[in-house]
Amino acid sequence: MQPPIQKNKSVGITHALRGLLWACGDQINLKIQLTIAIIAIGMGVSIHIDTIEWLFIVSAIAVVLTTELLNTSIEQTTDAITQSYSTYIKRAKDTAAAAVLIASVYAAVVGAIIFMPKLI
């Protein structure tokens, strides 16, 4: 058995950054989510949230952005497979979108719990 081929780690990072930059430039939902993330970070800085609160905010942002990127990759992959209607592809896209919805609701709840008491 041959040893696994060693890949250049910087090439993987280059591909990841290329994908992120493409998604940021092409996907309107990701732009909206990034804008909301920047607003949340700005609010956190301005009202001096504590370390635990930062962990929740940053985690919520990461979960939303990650699920949106996964949703985008599923959409791109299924579109590359076929442009014809398929119940299976519709289910895949709908399920991926549901994951983004759940992550977004989680992030909204985290934001409300952390920011609302400080703003009222």
C-alpha positions in Angstrom: 0.0 0.0 0.0 1.3 3.4 -1.0 1.5 6.3 1.5 -1.1 9.0 1.1 -0.1 11.8 -1.2 1.0 14.9 0.7 -0.9 18.0 -0.5 0.5 21.5 -0.2 -1.4 23.0 2.7 -1.1 26.5 1.2 -2.9 25.3 -2.0 -5.9 24.2 0.2 -6.0 27.6 1.9 -5.8 29.3 -1.5 -8.8 27.3 -2.7 -10.7 28.1 0.5 -10.0 31.8 0.2 -10.9 31.8 -3.5 -14.2 30.1 -2.6 -14.9 32.6 0.2 -14.1 35.6 -2.0 -16.3 34.3 -4.8 -19.2 33.6 -2.4 -18.8 37.1 -0.8 -19.0 38.7 -4.2 -21.7 36.6 -5.7 -24.1 35.5 -3.0 -26.5 38.2 -1.7 -27.6 36.3 1.3 -23.9 36.0 2.4 -23.5 39.7 2.0 -26.5 40.4 4.2 -25.3 37.9 6.8 -21.8 39.5 6.8 -23.4 43.0 7.2 -25.4 41.7 10.2 -22.2 40.2 11.6 -20.4 43.5 11.3 -23.2 45.3 13.0 -23.3 42.7 15.9 -19.5 43.0 16.3 -19.8 46.8 16.4 -22.6 46.7 18.9 -20.5 44.3 21.1 -17.6 46.6 21.0 -19.7 49.7 21.7 -21.5 48.2 24.7 -18.5 46.3 26.0 -19.9 42.8 26.2 -18.0 40.3 28.3 -15.8 37.4 27.2 -18.6 34.8 27.4 -21.0 37.0 25.5 -18.3 37.4 22.8 -17.9 33.6 22.6 -21.7 33.3 21.9 -21.7 36.1 19.4 -18.7 34.9 17.5 -20.0 31.3 17.5 -23.4 32.4 16.2 -21.7 34.3 13.4 -19.5 31.3 12.5 -22.5 28.9 12.5 -24.6 31.2 10.2 -21.7 31.9 7.8 -20.7 28.2 7.7 -24.2 26.9 7.0 -24.7 29.6 4.3 -21.4 28.5 2.6 -22.5 24.9 2.8 -25.9 25.8 1.4 -24.2 27.6 -1.4 -21.9 24.7 -2.2 -24.9 22.3 -2.3 -26.8 24.7 -4.6 -23.8 25.1 -6.9 -23.2 21.3 -7.0 -26.8 20.4 -7.7 -27.0 23.1 -10.4 -23.9 21.6 -12.0 -25.5 18.1 -12.0 -28.6 19.2 -13.8 -30.8 22.2 -14.6 -33.8 20.0 -15.0 -36.3 19.7 -12.2 -35.6 16.9 -9.7 -37.5 16.2 -6.5 -34.2 14.9 -5.0 -32.4 18.1 -5.8 -35.2 20.2 -4.5 -35.2 18.3 -1.3 -31.4 18.8 -1.0 -31.7 22.5 -1.6 -34.6 22.9 0.7 -32.9 21.0 3.5 -29.7 23.0 3.2 -31.8 26.2 3.3 -33.5 24.9 6.4 -30.1 24.5 8.1 -29.4 28.2 7.3 -32.8 29.1 8.8 -32.1 27.2 12.0 -28.6 28.8 12.3 -30.1 32.3 11.7 -32.8 31.8 14.3 -30.2 30.7 16.8 -28.0 33.7 16.0 -31.0 36.0 16.4 -31.9 34.5 19.8 -28.3 34.8 21.0 -28.2 38.4 19.8 -31.5 39.2 21.6 -30.4 37.6 24.8 -27.1 39.5 24.9 -28.1 42.9 23.4 -31.7 43.5 24.4 -31.1 43.9 28.2 -28.2 46.3 27.5 -30.2 48.4 25.1 -33.5 48.7 27.0 
